[in-house]
Structure formats: C-alpha cells, structure tokens
C-alpha cells in the first residue's frame, strides 16, 4: 500500500517482521525494523525522500563509496514514554552535524525538511518498533554515501541518504578497562576527526583489537603529535573526574563535537558540578591515580550514554579506579535518560516530541 504522510511517500511492507522479535532480549543494532527512509542525490539536487520496506541496496562495483570512502553517518535514538508518546533527543544537532560531516567530505548537504520530516514519517510508520522496556530504545542510523560510479579519484556525482532503525537494548553492560594509546592515532590536525566519517571508525579497529588482545576492552586516544594528552575513549568522548572537578578535552579538528558530551557539560554545570573544558595530560591522570585524587573516568556517546571505566593501563602499569557510592557517571546518565524518556522536566529544551 502506498500512502503519503507530510508529503513523504510511504510504501509499506507486505509482511511485518515484528512478531519474530523478542523485545525482552534485544542486542544492540542487530535487529532492523520494517522500513527505511531513502533519498537520492542526482543531477545536482536531492530528490524527494520516501519510506520503503527495509531492503538490500544494489550498487555498481565502481560506486565511489567502495573506492574513496565518501561516507558519513549519525547516531540517534527514539523513546516511548509511559503514555506511548514518542520522543527524540536534540535531533537538530544530529542534522547539523551530519551536514558538517558531509561538507568536510565533499558530500552535498541535506535540506533540513528532508531529514526531519523524513525521520518523523519513518518513526510514525514504524512506531510499534520503538521498545517500551526500561533501558531500551529505537536506535536510528542516518547515513549518506557516494553511490555514483567511476574509478577516477574525485567526488561522486550521485549520493544516497538512508535512515535505518534498530530496536536495541543497552549498548554496554558493566565497566570497561581501557588502554591509553601511545602509538596509533585516531585523527590529526586538519583531518576529519571532528566528522562522523566511516573511515574514522575503520582506522580505530586495529589498535582496539591489539588492546583487546592485551586484556583491555577499549582504547583511550591521545593527541597525534606527542601522545601526551587525553582526547577520546574508543568511539566516545571522555570525561575524567579529579577530586570533584569533571574535565573533558575541548573539541577540535581531531575530536567529535558529541551531543551527549555537550549535554553532560550543560547538565553538570546546571547542577553545580565544577566542569573544566581543557587539555588534560596523561601525566596528570597518572599522577591523580597514584595520589588518590582520580575518582572517575567515563565515556559519553549516544549508544551507551555513559560508559564507566574501571581502570586504565599505561606504560605497562594498570591503575584501578575507586568504587564510589555516588559516582557522577551514574547520576548524570540517569538525569539524561530521564529527560530523554520524559520521566523528568527538561529545562534545556532538548526533548523533541514526534507528533
């Protein structure tokens, strides 16, 4: 059946898969809902988006995504509250960042209406796929890639924008042990580290694999020049608590302007927690661990929201973090998730209702 919602064409699936899904045991990003949004860029403009059944994509072997890596993406979530209302969290920030990433990779920027109206239409069509279980959500993956053909090393002339969704449980469980990286770099000055480019993550996998072989779960990335300054944790921004001050690195060419990161900074400041956005040296963190002033470290990102760190390795030595009765990590995660799921007031205007 074909319908039109908010000027977005909808082609519904003939057979839903929803009854095959165990919503009580959802792995992150491994089950996909019935529909997806698709929008093509051809002849110098973005065509009208439409919602279609979730399906495979057919591409020519010479499609430039395979050869030159023009690909960017975002990560978002949709939530249902106790009354069944659907909410997003700071979606325009995701839209703006997608275009910032696209511009850096010479990908045409998307119109806001195509992104927002397309997303809302998709969520209405697949609203039954948004879990209501505690800690679960509908993970949303908007992405753009080069679909135009040719082996010539130049930007493509055609692109495809897709939003796919996946009902998901919690991303991480428990605390993680991390290794401070001293050889490999995630990004460099003047590069694409600030963009959510697919290649950024591909480049992380090998160093992370080496860390896992040493008994760690993730890598803390340091600056590309000296490896003396803490920058990110795995695929997340990182926060370090020394005494009662929360410290995080400033954004730059190398560091993603994380939406969860921004939210934690604003929320912590509103609650009277001292926050410092500054360069943080590995030496300062190691010394704080030795003298007992290092209280917490945690990653911050859309998927996990907050991922506590139990300890870190550096120069062949492991440092354990203390077990706290009331860590900032747990408090800030609860505050953010309560806002996201409409369980608490939203004084910041972050929550976005999908009507």
N, C-alpha and C positions, 0 to 999 in steps of 0.2 A: 504494500500500500504506500502510495506517495502522498505526502502532505506538505504544507508549508507553515512554518512557525517563525514569526518575527522575520519574514522574508528569507528565511533559510529553508531550502528544500530538504525534506526528510524522506528517505527511502528506508522503510523499516524491514528488519529481518523477517524471514518467513517462519523461522523456528528459533525461539529464545533458548539459550543455554543455561539460564539462571537456575533451573531446577536441578542441575547437575553439580551445583556449587555448594560446598559445606562452609557456610559463613561463620561457623564457630571455629574453624581451623584454617584460616587464610594465611598463606605465605605471602611475603611482600612481593608484589609485582609479577606474579606468576599465573594469575587467572585474569582473563580480559573480558570486559563487558560486551554487550551485543553490538554496539555501534561505535563509529568513529567519525570525526569531522575531517573532511578532505577539501583542500583548496589549492588550485594550481596557478602558478605564475607563467604566463605565456604572452608573447607579442608585447612585452613591455608593461604588463599590468597584471594585477591579481584578479583572477576570475571569481565569480560568486562562490562562496563556500557551500557545501552541502553535507548533510549527515547521511551516512550509508552504513550497511552492515559491516561489522569488523571483518576484514578480509586480507589476503595477501596482496602485495604490491608487485607489479610486473615492471621491470626496468631493463633497458638495453645494457649489455655488458660494458659499453663505453660511457654509461652515465657517469658524470664527473664526480659524484659523491664517492665512487669506488676508487678514484684515482687522485683527487686533490682535496678531499676531506671537507668540503663546504657543508658543514652540518652544525646546527645549534639546537639547544633544547631548553626546556624549563621543567620544574617540578612543583606541583601544587596538590592541594587536597580539597575535597568536598566533604562536608559533615552533615549529619542529620541530628537535630536536637530531639528532646523527648516528645515534642509535638509533631515530629515528622517534617519540620521546616528544614530547608537546605541552605547551607552557608558556605561561603568561600572566605579565605583569609588573605587580604591585601592583593587581590588579583591584578589590579592595575600595575602594581610593582612588578609582577611577573611579566605582564605585557611589555612594559617599558624596557625591562632588562632583556627580553627576547629581541627587541629591536636594536638595543645597544650591541648585543652579541652579533646580530645579523650584519649590522653596519660594519663591524670590525672584520667580518669575513666576506665582505663584498656581496652580501645577500640582500635582495630588495626588502625594505621594511614593510611590515603588515599594517593595514588600516586597523585602528582600534575597534571599530564596529565589527569587522570580520572576526576578530579574536573574541571579543566579549559576547556578542550576540551568538556567535557560533558555539562558544563554550556553554552559554546558558541553555541554548537549544539542545545541545547534546546531553546536558545534565537532566533536562526535563524528560527527554526520550528514555534515558536510562536511569531514572530516579530510583527504581526498585533495586538497582545495583549498589546504591550507597548504603553501606552497612550501618546498623544501629548499635552494634556491640561496643562495649566500652573499649577504648583504645584503637578501634578500627576506623577506617575512613575509605573514601574512594580516591586512590592516587590518580593524579591527572598528569599526563605527559604530552605537552605541546612540543612539536619539533618541526624544524624546517631543514630541507636538504636539497642539494643540487641534483635535479633529475635530467637536465639537459645533457646531450650526448657530445662526445668528442674527446680525443686524446690530447688536444692542444692545451698547454698549461695556461689557462685563463678562466675567469669566472664563467659559470654556466649561463645560458640564456633562458633556461627553464628551471623552476623550483617547485617543490611540493611542501605544503604546510598541512600537518596532520595533528589532531588531538586524539589520543587513545587513552583509555582509562582502565584501571585495575582495582577491584576491591581488595583491600590489604589489611592485614593485622599490623602489629608493631614491627618496626624495622629492625631494631636491636633489642636484645634482652640481656640484662646484666651489664657489668662494667667491662671495659676493654683495656688491654695493656698495649702500650704504644712504644715505638722505637723512634728516637729523634734521628732523622736522616742527615748524614754527613757527606754523602757523595752525589746522589742524584737530586735533580731539581724538578719541581712541578711546573715552574714558569720562570720567565725572565723579564727584565725591564724592556718595555717596548713591544712585548709579545701579546699573547691572547689570554693570559691567566685570569683577567677580570671577566672574560666572556665564558658563557656556558657552552663551550665548543666541545664536540665529541672527542676530538683528539687530545684535549687536556686530560681526560679520564683514561684514555688508552695509554698515555705515557706514564700514568701512575701505577698501572697494574704490575709491571715487572718489579719495581722496587718494593711494592707492597708484598708481592709473592716472596721476595727474599726475606722480608721481615717476618712473615708468617712461618717460614722455614726455621727461623731462629726462636720461635715461640711467642711472637707478638701477634696482635690482631690488626694493627694499623700502623701507619707511619705519621709522624709529625714532620711536616715540611718546613725547611728553613730557607733563608734567602739564597738566591742562586750564586751570589758573588763570594760570600765569606762563610756561609752556613753557620753564622753566629746568631741569627735572630729567628725566633719562632714566628711562623706565618699561618699555616693551616694544619688541620688534623684530618688525614685521609681526604675525603671529598667534602669536608665540612670546615666551617670557620672554627676557631679555637678560642676558648676563654680560660684564663688562669687566675685563680684566687690566691693572692698573697696577703696574709692576715685577713682583713675584711675588705680588701680592695679587689675589684674584678678588673682584669686587664685583658685587652684584646688588641691585635695589631690593626693599624689603620689600613683602609683599602688603598689599592694602588694598581698599577698595570698587572701586578702579579697575584692580587688577592681578590676573590669574588666578593661583590657587594651583596652579601647574603641577607635575605629578607628576615629569616629567623634571627640572624646576628643583630640587625637593626632593631628588631622588636625586643630582644633581650636587653640591649643597651637602654632603650627608652623606658622599658618596664622597670629595670633595676634602678635607674635614676629616679623614677617617679616614687619608688618605694624607699628612697633614702640610702640605697647602697652606693658606695663610692665606686665610680667607674672611670677607668683611665684608658683612653684610646691612644696607644703609643707603641713604639718599637720595644720589644721585650727580648732580651738576650737569653740565649741558652744558659750562659754563665749565671745570670740572675735566678733562673728557675732551678738550676742545680744547687746553688748556694741556699736558696729558700728551702729546698728539700732537705738539705743537710742540717740547717739550723731550726727546722720545725715550723717555719712560717708559711710554707707551701701547704695550703689547705685543700684546694680542689683544682682539677683540670677537667674540662668537658668540651666536647664538640657540639656544634649547633648547626642544624640544617633542616630542610623541610621534612625529609623522610623520618628521621629519628626525633626531631625537635631538639632534644638534648640527649647526648650520649656521654655518661660519666666515664672518666678514665681512672682506673685503679692504680696505675703506676706507669713508669716510663723507663726505658733503657737508654744509656748514653755512654759512649766510650768504654763499653764492656761492663758497666755497672748498672744494676737495676735499683730504682728508687720507688718505694711504695708510698702511696698517699694515705693519709689517716681516714679512718671510718668516723664520719661526723653524724651527730644526732639530727641536725637540721641543715643539710647542705644547701647552698644556693641553687645548685643544679636541680634538685627535686622541686624546690619551691617555685623557681622560675618556669620549669616545664609545666607544672600544674596550673600556674597562672595563665600561661599562654594557651594551653589546651582547654582550659575552662572558658576562655574568651572565644576560641575557635568553635567550640561546640555549644555556645550560647548558654553556658552554665553560670556565667558571671557577667557583670557590667563591662562594657567596652568603652572606656573613657577616651581611647585613642582613635576611634573610628576605623578600626582595622577590619571588622567583620562586615561581610558583604552578603546580603540576602539574595538568593536566587528566586525571584517571583515566578 
